[in-house]
Amino acid sequence: MPCAEGRILKGWTITTATDRVPTIWDERYCTPAAHTNSTMKQLAVVRAALAEGLLDVRPSPFEESAAWQSVAAIHAPEYVAAVRSGRPRSLAESQGFIWSPAFAASVARIWSGHIAASRLALVERVVFHPVSGAHHARRGTGGGFCTFNFLAGAGTRLLDDGAVDRVMVIDLDAHPGDGTYHLVGDDTRFALFDIAGADWIGSFETERLFYRVARTAAEYRALLENLPAALDRFRPQLVQYQAGVDCHEHDPVGGITGVDATLLLDRDRFVIEEVVSRRIPLVVNLAGGYQPGGVSERLHVQTVRLAAARGSR
């Protein structure tokens, strides 16, 4: 693939114009439902990435009844009904967002879009899906700015359809994917690789599950070195990557001492290279990042540049 002039970082060309990553997107994903940037930053990231020529945007398919039925295959029907209708409000807003009909439609669209992004990755190798708000959602409730766990949903759909046999979630958000663990941790078709800056469910390592806590940048880098072995051990046929930037040292919601923009760049490059070099289809999504003034959005665009450079090594 031809590439524009850019910086070379350990074999990757970080471009500003010509390399584009296939992207599933719908502006209706975004609604002003949060007191943070959680439900609107995606739009800013997409607009900035489009301005750099980084995205090959594809429509996000959506059929309302089918989408809600699909969500109910993973989440408890009473919880799905609450989010869809807004009643009871306490359950519909259990993730911390303000409910509205537009918000309900947005999370259903995101669910369908992530399934589409995962299917597209089987063809395109690397796909960007600019969404967040999945890994704390459990079967019967939301939590931590997460409504529905589209990671579990898309992975389960492709597994059940026979499109793939094994799915890995690489979760590098500042907070651990407790919801993902409770939904699919017992499913031997899933592997979870999770490094966080906070301890919600403990630290442990099995053949399929890697949950560790890093308190400093040095610990974070050291733990990342376990990823190649995890990939080789499980041999996933699809990877979903939560490229959270809330582990940046100045993030008001997360933050790990010493984790700066350079480390996040190295992290994303490392993850993408390890997955792509093994010819494993990859879906990259945003996850957390809550710094004001566009800081988190700029860090997310840094991730997009690396995803767009996937074919220019």
Rosetta blueprint (number, residue, H / E / L):
1 M L
2 P L
3 C L
4 A L
5 E L
6 G L
7 R E
8 I E
9 L E
10 K L
11 G L
12 W E
13 T E
14 I E
15 T L
16 T L
17 A L
18 T L
19 D L
20 R L
21 V E
22 P E
23 T E
24 I E
25 W E
26 D L
27 E H
28 R H
29 Y H
30 C L
31 T L
32 P L
33 A L
34 A L
35 H L
36 T L
37 N L
38 S L
39 T L
40 M L
41 K H
42 Q H
43 L H
44 A H
45 V H
46 V H
47 R H
48 A H
49 A H
50 L H
51 A H
52 E L
53 G L
54 L L
55 L E
56 D E
57 V E
58 R E
59 P E
60 S L
61 P L
62 F L
63 E L
64 E H
65 S H
66 A H
67 A H
68 W H
69 Q H
70 S H
71 V H
72 A H
73 A L
74 I L
75 H L
76 A L
77 P H
78 E H
79 Y H
80 V H
81 A H
82 A H
83 V H
84 R H
85 S H
86 G L
87 R L
88 P L
89 R H
90 S H
91 L H
92 A H
93 E L
94 S L
95 Q L
96 G L
97 F L
98 I L
99 W L
100 S L
101 P H
102 A H
103 F H
104 A H
105 A H
106 S H
107 V H
108 A H
109 R H
110 I H
111 W H
112 S H
113 G H
114 H H
115 I H
116 A H
117 A H
118 S H
119 R H
120 L H
121 A H
122 L H
123 V H
124 E H
125 R L
126 V E
127 V E
128 F E
129 H E
130 P L
131 V L
132 S L
133 G L
134 A L
135 H L
136 H L
137 A L
138 R L
139 R L
140 G L
141 T L
142 G L
143 G E
144 G L
145 F L
146 C E
147 T L
148 F L
149 N L
150 F H
151 L H
152 A H
153 G H
154 A H
155 G H
156 T H
157 R H
158 L H
159 L H
160 D H
161 D L
162 G L
163 A L
164 V L
165 D L
166 R L
167 V E
168 M E
169 V E
170 I E
171 D E
172 L L
173 D L
174 A L
175 H L
176 P L
177 G L
178 D H
179 G H
180 T H
181 Y H
182 H H
183 L H
184 V H
185 G L
186 D L
187 D L
188 T L
189 R L
190 F E
191 A E
192 L E
193 F E
194 D E
195 I E
196 A E
197 G L
198 A L
199 D L
200 W L
201 I L
202 G L
203 S L
204 F E
205 E E
206 T L
207 E L
208 R L
209 L E
210 F E
211 Y E
212 R E
213 V E
214 A L
215 R L
216 T E
217 A H
218 A H
219 E H
220 Y H
221 R H
222 A H
223 L H
224 L H
225 E L
226 N L
227 L H
228 P H
229 A H
230 A H
231 L H
232 D H
233 R H
234 F H
235 R L
236 P L
237 Q L
238 L E
239 V E
240 Q E
241 Y E
242 Q E
243 A L
244 G L
245 V L
246 D L
247 C L
248 H L
249 E L
250 H L
251 D L
252 P L
253 V L
254 G L
255 G L
256 I L
257 T E
258 G L
259 V L
260 D L
261 A H
262 T H
263 L H
264 L H
265 L H
266 D H
267 R H
268 D H
269 R H
270 F H
271 V H
272 I H
273 E H
274 E H
275 V H
276 V H
277 S H
278 R L
279 R L
280 I L
281 P L
282 L E
283 V E
284 V E
285 N E
286 L L
287 A L
288 G L
289 G L
290 Y L
291 Q L
292 P L
293 G L
294 G L
295 V H
296 S H
297 E H
298 R H
299 L H
300 H H
301 V H
302 Q H
303 T H
304 V H
305 R H
306 L H
307 A H
308 A H
309 A L
310 R L
311 G L
312 S L
313 R L
